Amino acid sequence: MAGPTYRLTDLADPQLTDLQRAGLAFGESVDVELSVDAVLGAARDQTGLAAFGPEDFVERLEL
């Protein structure tokens, strides 16, 4: 059974709604650092944890 077909015709000049434009503007205004140290630091700050158990996830996080 085939799924629905979508045709994207405005990739060069997207026609966005006001809400979509506001979302993009907000996303562009937020400074986010996604380094391993920044992510782990934020996790520590938000959870109060100093360690997260085995650190075998760090290699995947680096990707």
Residue pairs with C-beta under 8 A, 6 or more apart in sequence:
16 24
36 58
36 61
36 62
39 61
40 52
40 58
40 61
43 49
43 52
44 50
